[in-house]
Amino acid sequence: MVRYAESNSFERDGAKPFVWRYRDYVIRSFNADKPFDQFVREQLAGDELVAGDPQTEQDRDALLATGYLRLGQWDSTAAIFQEEARLQAELQADLTNTTAAAFLGLTMSCCQCHDHKYDPLTQADHYRLRAFFASLKYEDQLTVSTMAERQEIDAANAPVATEISALETRLKSDGLSESERGELQGQVSKLRGRLRSYDRALGVRDSVESIPATCVLSQGDASAPGAEVQPGFPAMYWPGDAVIGRSAAGGSGRRLALAEWIVSAENPWTARVLVNRLWQQHFGVGLVSTANDFGHTGARPEQQDLLDWLAQEFVRGGWSVKRMHRLLLTSVAYRRVVDVAGTGVADAENVLWGRQTLRRMDAETLRDCLLQATGQMQAASGGAPRWPEVAEDLRHAQPAILEAEEGKDDGRMQGWYAERGGETRVRSVYLVRKRCLPIPFLQVFDLPDSAASCARRDETIVAPQAIMLLNSPETIGCVDALSGELLAGVSEVPEWQGPVILGAFRRILLREPAADEWEAARLLLQRVLEARGESERRHAVAEVCRALLNSNEFVFVD
């Protein structure tokens, strides 16, 4: 929804240092059931809520929340070509459009160039909203460590630096083949990736003294400014300029004023947009099926009274997201099964929610269930992103990664820094999100593009998904481990097949097999053993496990 990623996109696709702290902040906030209105304030204006240096965990979280302001794409070459004005305009436009879509359910992007064709939104409305972000000054490299911290980092880096030095010495030696030289260079690049940017981060500053004027741009062109506008909300709600005062932290107060209006009673959209997203999460489709567009071109609410009641209940409950989850999950509508006799004819589109909607698990959930079912999920509680291994041909198809692996990225952290072993068998939310190279397993199951806010994920059912779930390195590693576990202790038992089949069903489908399923699994085991020999029991059991993982019962939520 907020286009989270850990790289900048464009041709270099360099890293966004420490942006994972924003991810951890979001997870902590939802786990702690932070009131959603406060959650919005912190993301838009957390720095304006904290006076002086952060003293408490709450203060630190408020500052981390402003990572939202740096999640967009960033063209690191703009300064080279003297295009800072263009970059600034694009960043502000992206932030404005994302904020409007994510929190208000409004499509403001077309208003950059002209009045909205269908909704009562003018071009001036876009730039009035954009003016709230005009005080932001984007910093490409902020120093975040003190000298003492820098010395501590250097001490921790010393072993890695020694290893790099040894590899570089080997690179200078004669007699290396081209492939050996390339492999060594790749190792050096990965090790350098561990060293760089530890004391630097992307950030924003609130430029209080000299806030640039915000002008309506002709056709959205930064080189063609028109009339100046002041910060303001969409005129259909608030026709005048916004009332803005300096924040307690000494900031401009602009973003705080915007955040306060977004969660105020004067704005009718925020609570409705959020409860609609929660409904979509649990039912597959929202009460408004176009979750980012509540305007005339979006879908009409199928149950307007229900949406309004849920929004009012959400606010009455102190903006508690967990309370709303509980309300939805204990509802009669949610507890219905997929196939209710007669509802498919009387309500083919299921607009009355007479039955549950059958839907495939999203990419991250499916991968997490694969790890959990096979016993391979490793505990993780945040921290730097994990980098799974990706095939060389996929990496080298990306010029930025290839440049880094050849040692030519000049410290821009463009590479792919793979980790081996179980370090990447963690929840998918902790895997790296690199814009130029999404993780293949997740991408084939419709991982959304992080270039723009995603209202609702695509849900395709295509052959490559079955192939990935059968033959991907993730699946092969997981089912091999599970097969070994199922065979442990029963491999010497004459009737070993029964306990293994029973164990596979219990682990993957959380139930015992029916008689016909048990017989089908036994025949599959038998065919594999006849083809490969009795010594290949582990492979045979893996085949059964992969078949169960590819079943609709595992892949779909009903």
N, C-alpha and C positions, 0 to 999 in steps of 0.2 A: 504493500500500500504506500509506503514512504520511499520506495525504490532503494532499499538498503543494498550496499555492495562495499567491498573492501578495496576497490581499485577505481581509477578515474575515467576509464574508457578513452576514446580517441586512439590515435596511432601508437602512443606510448603505453597507455593503460598502466601507469605507475600506481604504486600502493597508496592507500589512504592510511597513514600511520595512526594506530591506536583507535580507529573507528569502531573496533570491536568493543570498546568500553561502552559505547552507546547501545550496542546490542545487549550487553549484560545489564545495563540500566533498564532497558525495556523489560527484560525477563524478570529482574528483581521487582519492578513496579507491579507487574501483573501477579507475581507470586504473593506480594504483600497486599494485594487488592488496593493499591493506591487509587483514591478517587479520580475518576477520569477527567474531571475539570482541572484538577491540579496537574495531572499528567500532561494535559494540553498546555497549560501555562508554562510548565518547566521546559517543554520542547521548544516553544516559540520564544520564550523570554526568561529562561532560567538564570542567565547572568544578571538580569535586572531585578531578580528576587533576592540576590545575595549581596549584602553590603560588605565590602572589604574581602579579606581572604576567607575561604571556606573554613568554618570551625567545626561543623558537624557532618555526619554522614548525609543528612538531608541536604545540606549546602553543597556538598560534593556531587550528589546526584543531580541537583538542579543545574550545575554547570555541565555535567556530562550529558544531560538531556539535550543541550544545544548542539550536540553532534547532528541532530536532525537538519540543522541549517547547512551542513556540509556534505550531505549524502548524494547530492546531484553529480552529474558528470562535470569533469574539470579538464579544460584544455590547457595542459602545461606548456604548450608551445605558443600561447597567445602573446606572451611578452617578447618572444623572439621576433614575431612578425608585427609587433606594435599594434596589437588588436585588443588591448586591455578593455577599452570601452565596449567593444562587441561582447567580450567574455562577461563583463559585469552585467550587461543588459540580459544576456542569455541566462545567467545564474539567477538573477532576480525574477525573470519571467518563469523559469522552471519552478522556483520556490513558490511563487504566487499561484501558479496553476496546480501544483501538488497540494498546497495548503487548502485551496478552494475545493479540490476534489476529495481529499482525504477527510476533512473535517466538516465541510459544508455540503458536499454532494453537488457541487456546481462545476460546470465545464466553462472555464474562463479562457482557455487557450486561444479560441478563435477571436476573442475580444482584443487580442494584441494588435490586430490589424483593422478591425471594423466592429461595429455594434453586432451583438449576437443576433443571428437570423431568426431565432425562435423564442428565446427567453428574454425577459425584460432586463437585460444586462447591456450596458453601453461600453464603448471602448474606454471612456473616461473611468468607468467603474474598475476596469482592470488596472489602470495605472494608479488610481486612488488606493486600491488595495496593495499594489506594488510599492507605493510610497512608504508603507510601514517598514519595508526592508531596506530603504534607501540608506539608512545610517550604517548598514553592515559594511565592514571593510574586510575582504577576504585575504587571509594570510596563507601563502603557499607553504612556508616553513616557519613555524613558531618554536622557539627554544623553550623547552619545558623542564629542563633539569638544571639543578644548581651544580656548582663545581664539585661539591662533595658527592652528589649523586653521580656526576660524570665519572669521577674516580672509581666509584663502586661498580659502575657499568663496565669501565675499562678492565677492572680486575676480573669481572665475570667473563669478559670476552677474551681474556688472554689465551686460554687453551685453544679456542677456535682460531685466533689469529696465528698461533704457532702452527696449527694444522694447515692453514692457508699458505703460510710461508714454505712449509715442506713440500706442498703440492706444486707451488710455483717454481721451486728449485728443480723438481722433477720435470716440469714443463720445459725448462731451459736446456735439458740434457738432450744429447743427440740419440738417434736410433729409435725414437718413438714412431710408431705407425700413425697414420692419420686418424684411425679410429681410437687408438689409445690417447692421442693428444686431445681429441674431442671429448672423450670420457673424463679425462683429468680436468679439462676446462669447465665442463659441466659441474664437477664436484666443487671447484673453486667458486663458481657462480653461486651455488646453493649455500656454501659456507659464508660467503660475503653477505648473502641475504639475511643471515642471522645477526650480522653485526650492525647493519646500517639502520639509521633512523630511530635508534633507541631514545635519543634525546630530542627528537623533533616530532611535531604533529601538525596537521592541518588545523586551522582555526579561523575564527572570525572575531573582529573587534567592533565595538559600538563607537562609531566616529561621531562624537557629540558636538564638537566645536564647529565642524564644517560638513554639514550634511548636504550631499549633492542634491540639486533640484531634480524632481521627477517630472518629466514632460511626456505628453502623449506623443508617441512615435508614429510617424506616417508609415503605414504598412508594416509596423513593427521594426522599422529600420533605425538602428541606434545612431546613424549619421544624419537622420532627418527629424530632429526634435521639433515638436509643435508647442502647444499651450502648456504652461506649467500647471500642475495639480497638487493639492495637498492630501495628506493621508485621510482616507474616508472609507466607509463601508458601502456595499452596494446600495444605490440610491433608492431602490424599491423598499428598503428597510430603514435607511437613515440618509435622507437627502443632503444633509449638511456635512461639513468637515468634522472629523473626529476630535474630541476633546482629549488633549494629551498633556500630561504633566511629567516632569522629570521623575525617574524612578528612585527608590531609596538607595540604590547602588550607584546613583550618579549617571545612569545611562540616559539615552534620549527619551525613553518611555514609550516609544512608538510601538515596538513589538508587544510590550506588556499591555498596551491599550487594545491592540488587536486580539490578544489572547483573552483578555477579560470580556470583550464583546462576543467572541466565539462561544464562550461558555455562559453567557448571560441569558436572562429571560427574554431579552429583546430579539435574540436570534433563535428562530424556531427550528433550525436544521440540525444542529450538532447532535442532540440526543437521539433524534430520529435516525440520522445516518449511522450512528454507532449501534443502536439496537437492531437495525436492519442488517448490519454486517454480522452481528452475533447470530441472528436468525439464519442468515446465509451459511454461516460456518456449520451449524448443526443440522440444517435441513437441505443443504445443497443449493437452494435458490432463495434469495431474499424476498421479503414481502414486496419490495421494489426490486425487480430483477436486475436493474441497471444501478448497481450500488454507488457508483461515482457520479451518477447523473439523475438528480431528482427534478430536472427541468422538463420542458414540454417535449423534447426529443427522447427523453427517457421513458421507461415503462410506467404505466399508472399503477399505484398501489393496489394489490389484489384485495387487501383487507385494511382499508384506511383507518377504520375505528380501532382495530387491533394495534396497528402501528402507533397511532396516537396514544393509546393507553399504555403501551410498553414504554414509550418515551417518557410519559409522565411518571410512570412507576419507577423508571430508572433514575430520574431526578429526585423523586421523593425518597428513594433509597440511598441518597447521598452519593450518587454517581458510582455506585459499587458494581464493577464488572462481574465479580464472582457471584453476587446476588442475582444478577440478571442471567448468568449461565445456569444457576441452580433453578431459577424460575422456568427457563426454557426446557431444561433437561427433565424436569419432573412434570411437564405438561402432558396432557392426554395426547396432543398432536404428535409430540416427539416419541411417545411410547407405542405408537401404532406400528404395525408391521408393514412391509413393502406391499404385500398382496392382500388387499381386503376385498372380499367378494362383492362385486357389483360396482365398486367405485371407479374402475377403469372405464366403464361405459357412461355412468352418470356424470363423471368429472374427469374426462380424459387428460386434461392439463394439470389436474391436481391443485387447482387454485383454492379449493376449500380445505386442503390438507387433510383429506380423509384417509390418507395412507402415507407411509414414509417413502421418501425418494431414494431409489437405488443409485449409488454413486461410487465411483472408484476412489480409493484413497489418493491423496495428493502425494507428490513425489517424496517429500521429506518424511511423511508419516509412513509411507510404504517401506522406505529404506530402514527407518527406525524399527518397524515391525519385523522386518527381515532379521535384523541384528538381535532383537529381543527374543524372537521365536527360536533362534538357533543358539542362544546363550552367548552371543559374541558382543553384546553391548557393554562398553566400558564406561565407567562413571566419569563424568566431567561436569564441572560447575563454572563454566566460563573461561575466560582467558583468550590468548591469541588464537586465531583460527587455525584449524588443522588442514594440512594439505595432502589429500590422497594422491597416490600415484596415478598418472595419466599417460597414455601411450605416447611415445615419442613423435609419431606422425601427426597427432593432434596438436601437440605442443609446438612443433616446428612449423605448423601451418599458420601460426600467429607470429607476425614479424617482431612484435615487441618481446615475446618470450624467447624467440630465436636469438635476437640481439643480446638479451641478458645472458643466455647460456653460452654465448660466444665472448662474454665479458665486455660487451660494448655499451652497456646501459648507463655507465657513468653514475652509479649510485642511485638510480631512480627506482629501484625495486620493481622491475618489470617482469621478473622471471616467475617460474613455477617451482616452489621450494618443497618438493615432496618429502613426506615422512614415511618411514617403513614400519612394519609390524602393526601392533594393535592400537597405535596412537591415534589413528583416524577412525577407529570403530567406536565413535561417539555419536550422540544425537546429531542429526543433520544440520540443526541450527548452528552448530559449532564448526561446520566445515567452511572453508574459504568460499567467498562469493567474488570471483574475478570476472569482470564484465566481458573480456574478450574470449574467455574459455570457461563456460559453465561446466560443472562436473557432468560427464556424459550420462551416468545412471539417472541423475535427477532431471537432466534436460529432456531425455526421451519420454519421461513421464510428465511433461508439460510444466517444468519449472518456469516461472514467468520471467520475462526480460526485465532487468532492473533499470532500464533507461527511463521508464515512466511509471506512474502509479498504476497498479493493476487492481481493477475493481473485482474481477472474478476470473479465476484461472480457467484456461481451456481444459476440456476433459475429452481427450481423444482416446480411441481404442484402436490401436494399430499394431501390425505384426512386429515391428522393432521392439515394442515393449515386452512381448513374450520372449523374444530372442534375448533381450537384456536380462530378463529375470531367469532365464535358463543358463546363459553362458557368460555373463559378466564376471569379472574378477571378484566383485563383491559377493555375488551369489555362490560362485565356486568355492571361495574360501570359507564362507559361512556353512554351507551344506557339508563340506568335508569335515569341519570341526564337529558338527552335529552328528554326522554318521559315525565318527570315531567314538563319540560319547554314547550313542545308542548301542553300539556293538560291545562296549566295555562291559565285561562281566558275563556276556551271554554268547560270545563267539565260540565257546567250547560246548555249548548246550546243543544237543541234536536238533531240538525244535526251536532254534534261535530266531526264526523268521517272525513268529507270532509276537514275542515281546518287542522286537524292533518295529514292526508295523504299528503296533499299539502305541509305542512311545512316540513315533513320528506324528501320528494323528493328534495325540495329546499335546505335543509341543507346538505344532504348527496351526492346527485348527481348533485346539482346546476342547476336543471331544473324542469319543471313541468311534472307530469306523463301523459303518453298517456292514452287513454280511457281504453284499455285492462289492463294496469298496475294499473290504479286507481281501476278497478273492482277487480283485483287479490288482491290488498292490502285490499280492503273493505271485501272481503270474508275471508281473513286471520284474520282480526280483529273480524269478526263475529264468526268464528270457535273457537277462543280462549275465547271469552266472553261466548259462549254457554257452553264451557267445564268448565270454571272457575267462571262464574258469572259476573254480571255487575260491581261489586266492584273491579274487576281486570283490569280496563281499562289501568292502567299504564303498567301492564305486557303485555297486548295485543299490546299496541303501541310499547313497547320494541321489541316484536317479529317482527313487521314490520320493525323497524329500523335495527335489526340484519340481516334480509333478504336482505335489501338494501346494508348493509355493506359487505355482502358476494357476491354481484353481480360482474360480470366481469367488468362492467362499473366503479365500484369503485376501484377494485383491480388492474386493468390493465391500462397502459398508452397507448393511441392510438393517 
